[in-house]
Amino acid sequence: MSDLHVSLIQADLHWHNPTANRAMFQHKMEQLPFTDLIVLPEMFTTGFSMDAQHLAEQMDGESVAWMAKMAFHFNAVVTGSLIIEENGRFFNRLIWMRPDGTFSHYDKRHLFRMAGETEVYTPGKKRLIVELKGWRICPMICYDLRFPVWSRNTPINYDVLLYVASWPNKRRLAWQTLLRARAIENLAFCVGVNRVGIDERGHTYAGDTAAYNLLGEELVHHQYDEAISTITLSRDHLQETRHHLPWNLDADAFFLS
């Protein structure tokens, strides 16, 4: 394991316009230094929408192919969620696209019922843990952040907890508080990438893209404006903190049914 370089892209999205969003993110990626992982927000091709009937793509569609192209070009994993149709059902699906064109995916477990997401999308059933340069990473989506049992790292089986989101400004305190809490309670780095701007429904997004180390100390924080940053997750901090503060050994053991 060596240090891990993670690039966070906080952007305003073009409503229901995958072509424009792909072009916009590609332009922003071209500004990045060397990196291992590029993180895009939730539903990065469309904005957070319930119009899955018209917006959904297939796994062999343009956006997944574009992610493969970007991952190969920048020699980095590219991840973010988009609307996918599969066997007549719709998913808010995070794609973990590797440079060699192979990929894994995670379907959002906790659907935001207050926006009608439960009426449109099918919830996921399994967590995803992927490996990158010896790091174990657990990616999740937005509303999942509110449910600590789903992200519980007991026993320790991941090193980075990652959230992609469309989290509104009016609940930004919860976003900021829970990202930090998830890092501390799970003895893992916690990274959250959110969007900015105002969508077509009038919802405002403050961004607050941020990353925290295992002690809950802030590594980066972007508010309101579009921003691109690349952070380094320290192998030494991970190993030393877990060695000197192994509070996971006193955690209550349980299993999800």
Secondary structure by P-SEA (a helix, b strand, c coil): ccbbbbbbbbbbbccccaaaaaaaaaaaaaacccccbbbbcccccccccccccccccccccaaaaaaaaaaaaacbbbbbbbbbbcccccccccccccccccccccccccccccccccccbbbbcbbbbbbcccbbbbbbcccccccccccccccccccbbbbbbcccccaaaaaaaaaaaaaaaacbbbbbbbccccccccccccccccccccccccccccccccccbbbbbbaaaaaaaaaaccccccccccccc
